[in-house]
Amino acid sequence: MRYFLLGLPGSGKSHWGKIWARETRNSFFDLDEVIENNEGESIKNIFKTEGEDHFRNLESFYLNKLIDNYHGLVLSTGGGTPCFNENLKLMASAGKTIFLNPPIEDIASRVWKPETNVRPMFNQCKSKQEAFRLLEDLKTKRIRYYEQAEIILESWDETIIKKIK
């Protein structure tokens, strides 16, 4: 079975995806890492040098490649992956789509860490409140895609994985 984890940046897709993969005995992939490893360039640089359209095309290319090569996987998608190039339809036809939807306040606490921030999207935020507003804006733009997921989880722990398998 293929599981596609959807949600905002910082919603726990990679964290829970690794646990999910272990529990379901599937391979785990983070789509952004797949792109960076194969392209030899960071997502930030791809956006900067090639633009968002090029990045979204790479995202779709590698999504298709993973689906073609793995019948069992857990994929942490980028926050925007389901919103472009019919990716959501592709994922829905290839496996289970799962929207991780924790409270935005929780996500903002995780993503806004000025001393160790590895998430370029939040570098311009001067406070946790700014990160919160950025996340709210992203969610407003993307929620219509996320809510099409087969499964929507507002909260979870390791026991939920056994119920979804």
Residue, then its C-alpha position, 0 to 999 in steps of 0.5 A: m500500500r502507498y500512503f501519501l501524507l499531506g499537510l502544512p510545513g511543520s505538520g509532522k509529515s516527515h516525523w510521523g511518516k518515518i514511524w508509519a513506514r516502520e509500522t507498515r514495513n514500507s519504504f519512507f521518502d520525503l519528497d523534498e529530500v528526493i528532489e534535492n538528492n536527485e537534483g544536487e541542489s536545495i529546494k531554496n536554490i531551485f526556487k531561486t534559480e529556476g522558479e516555482d514552475h520548474f520546482r512544481n514540475l520536478e515535484s510531479f516528476y519525482l512523485n510519478k517516479l516513486i509511484d512507478n517504482y514502489h508499490g509500498l511506500v510512505l511519502s511525506t509530500g511537500g506542503g504544496t504538492p497536492c495543489f499542483n499538476e493534478n498531483l492530488k488525483l494521482m496520489a488518490s488513485a495510487g494509494k491512501t491520502i492522509f491529511l495531517n491537520p494539527p492546530i496551527e498554533d502547534i505548528a507555529s511553535r515547531v517551525w519558528k525557531p530563529e536560532t536553528n531555523v532550517r525552514p527558509m519559508f519562515n526565515q522572514c518571520k520576526s515572531k511566532q505570531e508572524a509564523f502563525r499568520l503565514l501558516e494561516d494564509l497557506k492553509t487558507k490557500r491550500i485547504r480545499y486540496y487537503e480536505q480531499a484526502e481520504i483520511i483527515l487526522e486532527s491528532w494522532d499517535e502511534t496507535i492510529i497507524k494500526k487502525i488505518k493499515 
